[in-house]
């Protein structure tokens, strides 16, 4: 099974170094979190899937799926901001 970050299409700009740096950043950030949380975050934020779809691995109730996915996305974003020392 390939990792989701292996599916980044090439921009065709011939800038392989920047692409490699982006892949390295994703790998580092992914390692901050449990795999299940990263997967939900990536499904919603990176691949623009509905929160209900992403949250379906957490619960069977449709309303809870959406709420759960939102909480996970917020949590992951907070962890990334904390670890990467981003300020608002």
Buried (B, 14 or more C-beta within 10 A) or exposed (E): EEEBBEEEEEEEEEEEEEBEEEBEEBEEBBEBBEEEBBBBBBBBEEEEBEBBBBBBEBBEEEEBBBBBBBBBBEBBEEBBEEEEEEEE
